[in-house]
Amino acid sequence: MLPILILIVFLAGSSEAADTEVKSVEYCIVGAGPAGLQLAYFMQRAKRDYVVIERAGIAGSFFTVYPRHGKLISINKRWTDSSNTEYTLRHDWNSLISDDPSLQLRHYSSIMFPQKEVLVKYLNDYKTKLGLKVDFNTPVASVEKLTRENFRLNTTGARNYSCKVVVMATGLPNLRKPDFVGAEHTVGYDKVSVNASDFEGKRVLIIGKGNSAFETAQHIYGNTRFLHMAGRHAVRFAWSTHYVGDVRAVNNELLDTYQLKSLDGMFESESIGISRRSTGEFCLQPPEGNPSDGLETRIKEQQYCYDIIIRATGFTWDADVTAPLGQTSTHRKKYPRISHQFESSDVPGIFYAGTMTHGLDFREAAGGFIHGFRYTARALHRYLENRRHGNKWPGTRRPLMGLIDALVKRINEGSGTYQMFSFLSDIVLVDKDRTSFTLLEEVPSRTLHILPRITGHPVDEGTDVIVFQFEYGKNFSGARADTFHERRAGCDIAFGYECNFLHPVLYHYKRLPNRQQMFNESLKTNKLKLPEPHATLHLMEDFFTNFRQDNHLVPLVAFLESALGRPLTPPSMEQCLRLTLRHGEAPEYCTEAANRWSAAELMSGGRGATGVSRA
């Protein structure tokens, strides 16, 4: 009898397994939001075996719900002073990278801050026009690690997936869970009415002081009797911090009615409590164990009571899918803990893309937003191409005389280093014989110590390393910084390090820093700062962000020539004759330049046709 029972159980299990198809692919990308689609584009162009797995029936489903009141806060600047696509991406905060010029959001909306429906249409057109491979209506329930390079994604549908690499690109879909007494008396940002008339004549409190809170306040404050905002910290404004995730001017009208004393207001408290009265109103309770913030005294003196309390305290990532594997969180459980190669710090083989990687540059660059993570998704793809397929990080190799032109072009046009300032760098490797260089674009700055492993490009003894990135002034960003003071701009050419606004910074290393140098500096400053180099150059800020003027080019040439010990502009025949007489032989760069000297210069004995030395 026992063998028969075993056979029945085996057959039942086999039948269940047969009902669930298992699709084997190399790369499983979970989530068809902007990050998942962006990575899929690079995978498809490289002809990789991939699939995007999406729980909803369309791409970008998050934006069918959020922002709740419809208006995006990402800039859709349609006109710039250049037709160069790379340059225009510096001011286009919504478009993904592709080789199709029609897939730019400026073709979808003429509004500076478009409605969310526009982005949803754009993302689905992006998927369709580029033919990206997406399995819709397939929610991923869990991820299992079977071997070092074998994961199984279990879904709630009829198909599971066997993957060698998993990339989570599901964004921050969950609202932060409330952790205060009386939270049950509040309504969450996800459920709050978008009908402003529902707040007519009401007393309203919004808990939270970020963009979702201000977005909600902007929508209803004209209908309320009064509106208060409360949070743990004072408001952080993007124009002070230079962090696009802080409160933006597009939603800050409540500040007028607060500062001009028209009943609305805001206050800070580390903790808060809410109780419901018999009248149906909701009143604040004094904070427990924190009387020093002053709120307790004010509550005792005057009741803070409201008809509606809204909770808008931000979003967090969905940790449930990978939690059984031991994946941990950072930044108050907002983001997964990952390396600067975008790989899980806890589960090798699981990578992250998009907003989920923003823990690396939180409150610094734009990595939590489309105009930032479209570049980090590309960096992740380039890293995977090198690690798994032996394809080096794309690099431009040229004679050393082309270094100035190459850097000037990248400084003035590159969008990845501009948007991901202090996080992505262009890195120049100068051969030890100093006759040629290789330029690597948009490399994560904090991987400098392991550059050969990340990019596949060797860095031999004697190789000079030049790192270029954009930075704001050292003391020009902060929650309380006054960024509109009279002396905010106009630094001098000789004191570029005193410049406040975004400007190019170049670092010269005679050898790569080691891990200890990288992380000691990081811990000391808590910034995305590089270790101490051999030499540094800050180019002057420019009102038009045009760094092609003499006050930029002259110090740039001088810095690089000093660092490399040779001229980087073609020498004249006269210069080379002098050096030959002085040293007994012509320098190698003179031999290279001889082929470019004109007949007029040769006839004039090393001077130009006008008789004026080009030295």
For each residue, the residues with C-beta under 8 A, 3 or more apart:
1: 4 5
2: 5 6
3: 6 7
4: 1 7 8
5: 1 2 8 9
6: 2 3 9 10
7: 3 4 10 11
8: 4 5 11 12
9: 5 6 12 13
10: 6 7 13 14
11: 7 8 14 15
12: 8 9 15 16
13: 9 10 16 17
14: 10 11 17 18
15: 11 12 18 19
16: 12 13 19 20
17: 13 14 20
18: 14 15
19: 15 16 158
20: 16 17 158 159 160
21: 158 159 160
22: 152 159 160 161 162
23: 51 159 160 161 162
24: 161 162 163
25: 28 49 50 51 161 162 163 164
26: 48 49 50 163 164 165
27: 43 48 49 50 51 163 164 165 167 384
28: 25 50 51 53 151 153 161 163 165 166 167
29: 36 39 40 43 50 51 52 53 167 169 353
30: 36 52 53 140 153 166 167 168 169 170 321
31: 35 36 52 53 54 168 169 170 171 354
32: 36 37 52 53 54 56 58 59 60 61 123 127 134 136
33: 36 37 59 60 61 62 123 169 170 171 354
34: 37 38 60 96 123 354 370 373 374
35: 31 38 39 169 171 353 354 355 356 373 374 377
36: 29 30 31 32 33 39 40 52 54 167 169 353 354
37: 32 33 34 40 41 52 59 96 123 126 127 132 134
38: 34 35 41 42 96 97 353 354 373 374 377 378
39: 29 35 36 42 43 167 169 353 377 380 381
40: 29 36 37 43 44 50 52 132 133 134
41: 37 38 44 45 96 97 98 126 130 132
42: 38 39 45 46 377 378 381
43: 27 29 39 40 46 48 50 381
44: 40 41 47 48 50 130 131 132 133
45: 41 42 99
46: 42 43 381 385
47: 44
48: 26 27 43 44
49: 25 26 27
50: 25 26 27 28 29 40 43 44 133
51: 23 25 27 28 29 133 134 135 161
52: 29 30 31 32 36 37 40 132 133 134 135
53: 28 29 30 31 32 134 135 138 140 153 155 161
54: 31 32 36 59 61 134 135 136 137 138
55: 61 137 138 139 140
56: 32 61 136 137
57: 61 136 137
58: 32 61 64 120 124 136
59: 32 33 37 54 120 123 124 126 127 134
60: 32 33 34 63 64 119 120 123 124
61: 32 33 54 55 56 57 58 64 65 120
62: 33 65 66 171 173
63: 60 66 116 117 119 120 123
64: 58 60 61 116 117 120
65: 61 62 68 190
66: 62 63 116
67: 70 71 72 73 116 212 215
68: 65 189 190 192 194 212 215 216
69: 194 215 216 218 219
70: 67 115 116 117 194
71: 67 113 114 115 116 215 250
72: 67 76 94 113 114 115 116 118 119
73: 67 113 211 215 248 250 251
74: 93 94 113 369 370 371
75: 91 92 93 94 112 113
76: 72 92 93 94 105 106 109 111 112 113 114
77: 80 91 92 93 112
78: 106 110
79:
80: 77 87 88 90 91
81: 544
82: 87 88 413
83: 88
84: 87 88 413
85: 88 89 101
86: 89 413 414 415
87: 80 82 84 90 412 413 415
88: 80 82 83 84 85 91 92
89: 85 86 92 95 97 371 415 419
90: 80 87 415 418 419 545
91: 75 77 80 88
92: 75 76 77 88 89 95 104 105 106 371
93: 74 75 76 77 369 370 371
94: 72 74 75 76 105 114 119 122 370 371
95: 89 92 103 104 105 106 122 370 374
96: 34 37 38 41 103 123 126 370 374
97: 38 41 89 374 375 378
98: 41 103 126 130
99: 45
100: 103 129 130
101: 85 104
102: 107 129
103: 95 96 98 100 107 122 125 126 129 130
104: 92 95 101 107
105: 76 92 94 95 108 109 114 118 119 122
106: 76 78 92 95 109 110
107: 102 103 104
108: 105 114 118 121 122
109: 76 105 106 114 115 118
110: 78 106
111: 76 114 115 118
112: 75 76 77
113: 71 72 73 74 75 76 250
114: 71 72 76 94 105 108 109 111 118 119
115: 70 71 72 109 111 118
116: 63 64 66 67 70 71 72 119 120
117: 63 64 70 120 121
118: 72 105 108 109 111 114 115 121 122
119: 60 63 72 94 105 114 116 122 123
120: 58 59 60 61 63 64 116 117 123 124
121: 108 117 118 124 125
122: 94 95 103 105 108 118 119 125 126
123: 32 33 34 37 59 60 63 96 119 120 126 127
124: 58 59 60 120 121 127 128
125: 103 121 122 128 129
126: 37 41 59 96 98 103 122 123 129 130 132
127: 32 37 59 123 124 130 132 134
128: 124 125 131
129: 100 102 103 125 126
130: 41 44 98 100 103 126 127
131: 44 128
132: 37 40 41 44 52 126 127
133: 40 44 50 51 52
134: 32 37 40 51 52 53 54 59 127
135: 51 52 53 54 138 159
136: 32 54 56 57 58
137: 54 55 56 57 157
138: 53 54 55 135 155 157 159
139: 55 155 156 157
140: 30 53 55 143 153 154 155 321
141: 154 155 156 321
142: 153 154 321 324
143: 140 151 152 153 154 166 321 322 324 325 350
144: 151 152 153 154 324 325
145: 150 151 325 347 349
146: 150 151 152
147: 150
148: 348 349
149: 164 165 349
150: 145 146 147 162 163 164
151: 28 143 144 145 146 162 163 164 165 166 349 350
152: 22 143 144 146 160 161 162 163
153: 28 30 53 140 142 143 144 160 161 163 166
154: 140 141 142 143 144 160
155: 53 138 139 140 141 159 160 161
156: 139 141
157: 137 138 139
158: 19 20 21
159: 20 21 22 23 135 138 155
160: 20 21 22 23 152 153 154 155
161: 22 23 24 25 28 51 53 152 153 155
162: 22 23 24 25 150 151 152
163: 24 25 26 27 28 150 151 152 153 166
164: 25 26 27 149 150 151 349
165: 26 27 28 149 151 349 351 384 388
166: 28 30 143 151 153 163 349 350 351
167: 27 28 29 30 36 39 350 351 352 353 380
168: 30 31 321 322 336 350 351 352 353 356
169: 29 30 31 33 35 36 39 352 353 354 356
170: 30 31 33 173 317 318 321 356
171: 31 33 35 62 317 354 355 356
172: 315 316 317 334 335 355 356
173: 62 170 315 317 318
174: 315 316 317 318
175: 188 189 190 311 313 314 315 316
176: 313 314 315 316 334
177:
178: 183 186 311 313
179: 183
180: 183 271 272 273 274
181: 272 273 274 285 288
182: 185 186 273 274 275 276 282 285
183: 178 179 180 186 274 311
184:
185: 182 274 275 276 282 309
186: 178 182 183 207 274 282 309 310 311
187: 191 192 308 309 310 311
188: 175 191 192 310 311 312
189: 68 175 192 208 212 213 216 310 311 312 313
190: 65 68 175
191: 187 188
192: 68 187 188 189 216 310 312
193: 198 199
194: 68 69 70 219
195: 198
196: 199 200 219 220 222 223
197: 200 223
198: 193 195
199: 193 196 202 204 220 223 224 308
200: 196 197 223 224
201: 223 224 225
202: 199 223 224 225 306 307 308
203: 224 225 226 281 305 306 307 308
204: 199 220 224 226 227 228 306 307 308 309 310
205: 227 228 229 230 282 284 304 306 308 309 310
206: 213 216 217 227 228 229 230 309 310 312
207: 186 213 229 230 231 272 309 310 311 312 313
208: 189 212 213 229 230 231 311 312 313 314
209: 213 214 229 230 231 233 234 235 236 247 266
210: 213 214 245 246 247 312 313 314
211: 73 214 215 245 246 247 248 251
212: 67 68 189 208 215 216 312 314
213: 189 206 207 208 209 210 216 217 229 231 310 312 313
214: 209 210 211 217 218 229 247 248 251 252 254
215: 67 68 69 71 73 211 212 218 219 251
216: 68 69 189 192 206 212 213 219 220 310 312
217: 206 213 214 220 221 227 229 251 254
218: 69 214 215 221 251 252 253 254
219: 69 194 196 215 216
220: 196 199 204 216 217 223 224 227
221: 217 218 224 227 253 254 257 264
222: 196
223: 196 197 199 200 201 202 220
224: 199 200 201 202 203 204 220 221 227 264
225: 201 202 203 263
226: 203 204 263 264 265
227: 204 205 206 217 220 221 224 254 264
228: 204 205 206 264 265 266 267 304 306
229: 205 206 207 208 209 213 214 217 254 265 266 267
230: 205 206 207 208 209 266 267 268 269 272
231: 207 208 209 213 235 266 268 269
232: 268 269 270
233: 209 236 268 479
234: 209 268 479 480
235: 209 231 247 266
236: 209 233 240 241 243 246 247 479
237: 240 241 246 247 249 252 479
238: 241 242 243 244 245 246 247 248 249
239: 242 249 483 484
240: 236 237 246 477 478 479 480 481 482 483
241: 236 237 238 246 363 477 478 479 481
242: 238 239 472 476 477 483 502
243: 236 238 246 363 364 477
244: 238 248 366 369
245: 210 211 238 362 363 368 369
246: 210 211 236 237 238 240 241 243 363
247: 209 210 211 214 235 236 237 238 251 252
248: 73 211 214 238 244 251 252
249: 237 238 239 252
250: 71 73 113
251: 73 211 214 215 217 218 247 248
252: 214 218 237 247 248 249 255
253: 218 221 256 257
254: 214 217 218 221 227 229 257 258 264 266
255: 252 258 259
256: 253 259 260 262
257: 221 253 254 260 262 263 264
258: 254 255 261 262 264 265 266
259: 255 256
260: 256 257
261: 258
262: 256 257 258
263: 225 226 257
264: 221 224 226 227 228 254 257 258
265: 226 228 229 258
266: 209 228 229 230 231 235 254 258
267: 228 229 230 295 298
268: 230 231 232 233 234 293 295
269: 230 231 232 272 287 290 293 295
270: 232 287 290 293
271: 180 287 288 289 290
272: 180 181 207 230 269 284 285 287 295
273: 180 181 182 284 285 286 287 288
274: 180 181 182 183 185 186 282 283 284 285 309
275: 182 185 282 283 285
276: 182 185 280 281 282 283
277: 280 281 282 283 305
278:
279:
280: 276 277 307
281: 203 276 277 305 306 307
282: 182 185 186 205 274 275 276 277 305 306 307 308 309
283: 274 275 276 277 303 304 305 306
284: 205 272 273 274 295 299 303 304 305
285: 181 182 272 273 274 275 299
286: 273 291 295 296 299 300
287: 269 270 271 272 273 290 291 293 295 296
288: 181 271 273
289: 271
290: 269 270 271 287 293 296
291: 286 287 296 297
292:
293: 268 269 270 287 290 296
294: 297 298
295: 267 268 269 272 284 286 287 298 299
296: 286 287 290 291 293 299 300
297: 291 294 300 301
298: 267 294 295 301 302 304
299: 284 285 286 295 296 302 303 304
300: 286 296 297
301: 297 298
302: 298 299
303: 283 284 299
304: 205 228 283 284 298 299
305: 203 277 281 282 283 284
306: 202 203 204 205 228 281 282 283 309
307: 202 203 204 280 281 282
308: 187 199 202 203 204 205 282
309: 185 186 187 204 205 206 207 274 282 306
310: 186 187 188 189 192 204 205 206 207 213 216
311: 175 178 183 186 187 188 189 207 208
312: 188 189 192 206 207 208 210 212 213 216
313: 175 176 178 189 207 208 210 213
314: 175 176 208 210 212 334
315: 172 173 174 175 176 334
316: 172 174 175 176 319 333 334
317: 170 171 172 173 174 329 334 335 336 355 356
318: 170 173 174 321
319: 316 322 323 327 329 333 336
320: 323
321: 30 140 141 142 143 168 170 318
322: 143 168 319 325 327 336 344 347 350
323: 319 320 326 327
324: 142 143 144
325: 143 144 145 322 346 347 350
326: 323 346 347
327: 319 322 323 336 337 344 346 347 350
328: 336 337 345 346
329: 317 319 333 334 335 336 337
330: 333 334 335 336 337 359
331: 334 335 359 362
332:
333: 316 319 329 330
334: 172 176 314 315 316 317 329 330 331 359 362
335: 172 317 329 330 331 338 356 357 358 359 362
336: 168 317 319 322 327 328 329 330 344 352 356 359
337: 327 328 329 330 344 345 346 359
338: 335 342 343 344 345 351 352 356 357 359 360
339: 342 343 344 345
340: 360 444 446 447
341: 351 380 383 444 447 454
342: 338 339 351 352 353 357 360 376 379 380 383
343: 338 339 348 349 350 351 352
344: 322 327 336 337 338 339 347 348 349 350 351 352
345: 328 337 338 339
346: 325 326 327 328 337
347: 145 322 325 326 327 344 350
348: 148 343 344
349: 145 148 149 151 164 165 166 343 344
350: 143 151 166 167 168 322 325 327 343 344 347
351: 165 166 167 168 338 341 342 343 344 380 384
352: 167 168 169 336 338 342 343 344 356 357
353: 29 35 36 38 39 167 168 169 342 356 357 373 376 377 380
354: 31 33 34 35 36 38 169 171 357 373 376 377
355: 35 171 172 317 358 367 368 369 373
356: 35 168 169 170 171 172 317 335 336 338 352 353 359
357: 335 338 342 352 353 354 360 367 373 376
358: 335 355 361 362 367 368 372 373
359: 330 331 334 335 336 337 338 356 362
360: 338 340 342 357 367 423 446
361: 358 364 365 366 367 368 372 420 422 423 528
362: 245 331 334 335 358 359 367 368
363: 241 243 245 246
364: 243 361 367 422 423 527 528
365: 361 372 419 420 421 422 423 424 528
366: 244 361 369 371 372 373 419 420
367: 355 357 358 360 361 362 364 372 373 376 420 423
368: 245 355 358 361 362 372 373
369: 74 93 244 245 355 366 372 373
370: 34 74 93 94 95 96 373 374
371: 74 89 92 93 94 366 374 419
372: 358 361 365 366 367 368 369 375 376 419 420
373: 34 35 38 353 354 355 357 358 366 367 368 369 370 376 377
374: 34 35 38 95 96 97 370 371 377 378
375: 97 372 378 379 415 416 419 420 424 442
376: 342 353 354 357 367 372 373 379 380 420 423 424 444
377: 35 38 39 42 353 354 373 374 380 381
378: 38 42 97 374 375 381 382 416 442
379: 342 375 376 382 383 424 442 443 444
380: 39 167 341 342 351 353 376 377 383 384
381: 39 42 43 46 377 378 384 385
382: 378 379 385 386 393 394 455
383: 341 342 379 380 386 387 393 454
384: 27 165 351 380 381 387 388 389
385: 46 381 382 388 389 391 393
386: 382 383 389 390 391 392 393 454 455 456
387: 383 384
388: 165 384 385
389: 384 385 386
390: 386 456
391: 385 386 456
392: 386 395 455 456 457
393: 382 383 385 386 440 443 454 455 456 457
394: 382 440 441
395: 392 438 439 440 455 457
396: 406 438 439 441
397: 436 437 438 439
398: 402 403 406 436 437 439
399: 402 435 436 592
400: 403 430 434 435 436 437 564 566 568 589
401: 568 569 570 589 592
402: 398 399 405 406 437
403: 398 400 406 407 428 430 437 560 568
404: 407 408 553 556 557 560 568 569
405: 402 408 409
406: 396 398 402 403 409 410 428 437 439
407: 403 404 410 411 426 428 439 466 468 506 556 560
408: 404 405 411 412 547 548 553 556
409: 405 406 412 413 414
410: 406 407 413 414 417 426 439 441 468
411: 407 408 414 468 504 539 547
412: 87 408 409 545 546 547 548
413: 82 84 86 87 409 410
414: 86 409 410 411 417 418 426 441 442
415: 86 87 89 90 375 418 419
416: 375 378 419 420 424 441 442
417: 410 414 420 421 424 425 426 441 442 468 469 470
418: 90 414 415 421 470 502
419: 89 90 365 366 371 372 375 415 416
420: 361 365 366 367 372 375 376 416 417 423 424 442
421: 365 417 418 469 470 471 472 502
422: 361 364 365 445 469 470 471 527 528 529
423: 360 361 364 365 367 376 420 444 445 446 469 528
424: 365 375 376 379 416 417 420 442 443 444 445 469
425: 417 442 443 444 445 448 467 468 469
426: 407 410 414 417 439 440 441 442 443 467 468 469
427: 439 440 443 448 451 465 466 467 468
428: 403 406 407 437 438 439 440 465 466 467 468
429: 437 438 440 457 459 463 464 465
430: 400 403 434 436 437 463 464 465 466 564
431: 434 435 436 437 438 463
432: 460 461 462 463 464
433:
434: 400 430 431 464 564 565 566
435: 399 400 431 588 589 592
436: 397 398 399 400 430 431
437: 397 398 400 402 403 406 428 429 430 431
438: 395 396 397 428 429 431 457
439: 395 396 397 398 406 407 410 426 427 428
440: 393 394 395 426 427 428 429 443 455 457
441: 394 396 410 414 416 417 426
442: 375 378 379 414 416 417 420 424 425 426
443: 379 393 424 425 426 427 440 447 448 451 454 455
444: 340 341 376 379 423 424 425 447 454
445: 422 423 424 425 448 467 469 528 530
446: 340 360 423 518 522 528
447: 340 341 443 444 450 451 454
448: 425 427 443 445 451 465 467 509 512 513 518 530 531
449: 512 513 514 515 517 518
450: 447 453 454 515
451: 427 443 447 448 454 455 457 459 465 512
452: 455 456 457 458 459
453: 450
454: 341 383 386 393 443 444 447 450 451
455: 382 386 392 393 395 440 443 451 452
456: 386 390 391 392 393 452
457: 392 393 395 429 438 440 451 452
458: 452
459: 429 451 452 463 465 512
460: 432 463
461: 432 511
462: 432
463: 429 430 431 432 459 460 511
464: 429 430 432 434 508 509 510 563 564
465: 427 428 429 430 448 451 459 508 509 510 511 512
466: 407 427 428 430 506 507 508 509 560 563
467: 425 426 427 428 445 448 506 507 509 530 533
468: 407 410 411 417 425 426 427 428 504 505 506 507
469: 417 421 422 423 424 425 426 445 504 505 530
470: 417 418 421 422 502 503 504 505
471: 421 422 502 503 505 538
472: 242 421 476 477 500 501 502 503
473: 476 477 498 499 500 501 503
474: 497
475: 478 481
476: 242 472 473 481 483 488 500 501
477: 240 241 242 243 472 473 481 483
478: 240 241 475 481
479: 233 234 236 237 240 241
480: 234 240
481: 240 241 475 476 477 478
482: 240 485
483: 239 240 242 476 477 488 500
484: 239 488
485: 482 488
486:
487: 490
488: 476 483 484 485 500 501
489: 500 501 541 543
490: 487
491: 495 496 498 499 500 540 541
492: 495 496 498 540
493: 496 540 551 554 555
494:
495: 491 492 498 499
496: 491 492 493 499 503 537 538 539 540 555
497: 474 536 538
498: 473 491 492 495
499: 473 491 495 496 503 538 540 541
500: 472 473 476 483 488 489 491 541
501: 472 473 476 488 489 541
502: 242 418 421 470 471 472 541 545
503: 470 471 472 473 496 499 538 539 540 541 542 547
504: 411 468 469 470 538 539 547
505: 468 469 470 471 536 537 538 539
506: 407 466 467 468 536 537 539 556 559 560
507: 466 467 468 530 533 535 536
508: 464 465 466 533 534 535 536 537 559 563
509: 448 464 465 466 467 512 513 533 534
510: 464 465 534
511: 461 463 465
512: 448 449 451 459 465 509
513: 448 449 509 517 518 530 531
514: 449 517 518
515: 449 450 518 519
516: 519 520
517: 449 513 514 520 521 531 532
518: 446 448 449 513 514 515 521 522 531
519: 515 516 522 523
520: 516 517 523 524 531
521: 517 518 524 525 529 530 531 532
522: 446 518 519 525 526 527 528 529
523: 519 520 526
524: 520 521
525: 521 522 529
526: 522 523
527: 364 422 522
528: 361 364 365 422 423 445 446 522
529: 422 521 522 525
530: 445 448 467 469 507 513 521 533
531: 448 513 517 518 520 521
532: 517 521
533: 467 507 508 509 530 536
534: 508 509 510 563
535: 507 508 559 562 563
536: 497 505 506 507 508 533
537: 496 505 506 508 555 556 559
538: 471 496 497 499 503 504 505
539: 411 496 503 504 505 506 547 552 555 556
540: 491 492 493 496 499 503 551 552
541: 489 491 499 500 501 502 503
542: 503 545 546 547 549 552
543: 489
544: 81
545: 90 412 502 542
546: 412 542 549
547: 408 411 412 503 504 539 542 552
548: 408 412 552 553
549: 542 546 552 553
550: 553 554
551: 493 540 554 555
552: 539 540 542 547 548 549 555 556
553: 404 408 548 549 550 556 557
554: 493 550 551 557 558
555: 493 496 537 539 551 552 558 559
556: 404 407 408 506 537 539 552 553 559 560
557: 404 553 554 560 561 568 569
558: 554 555 561 562
559: 506 508 535 537 555 556 562 563
560: 403 404 407 466 506 556 557 563 564 568
561: 557 558 564 565 566 567 568
562: 535 558 559 565
563: 464 466 508 534 535 559 560
564: 400 430 434 464 560 561 568
565: 434 561 562
566: 400 434 561 587 589
567: 561 570 571 575 589
568: 400 401 403 404 557 560 561 564
569: 401 404 557
570: 401 567 593 596
571: 567 575 576 589 590 593 615
572: 575 576 597 601 606 607 608 613 614 615
573: 576 577 594 597 601 602 605 606 607
574: 577 578 605 606 607 613 614 615
575: 567 571 572 578 579 590 606 615
576: 571 572 573 579 580 586 587 590 593 594 606
577: 573 574 580 581 606
578: 574 575 581 582
579: 575 576 582 583 586 587 590
580: 576 577 583 584 585 586 590
581: 577 578
582: 578 579
583: 579 580 587
584: 580
585: 580
586: 576 579 580 590 591
587: 566 576 579 583 590 591
588: 435 591 592
589: 400 401 435 566 567 571 592 593
590: 571 575 576 579 580 586 587 593 594
591: 586 587 588 594
592: 399 401 435 588 589 595
593: 570 571 576 589 590 596 597
594: 573 576 590 591 597
595: 592
596: 570 593
597: 572 573 593 594 601 602
598: 601 602 609
599: 602 603
600: 603 604 608 609
601: 572 573 597 598 604 606 607 608 609 614
602: 573 597 598 599
603: 599 600
604: 600 601 607 608 609 611
605: 573 574
606: 572 573 574 575 576 577 601 613
607: 572 573 574 601 604 610 611 612 613 614
608: 572 600 601 604 611 612 613 614
609: 598 600 601 604
610: 607
611: 604 607 608
612: 607 608
613: 572 574 606 607 608
614: 572 574 601 607 608
615: 571 572 574 575
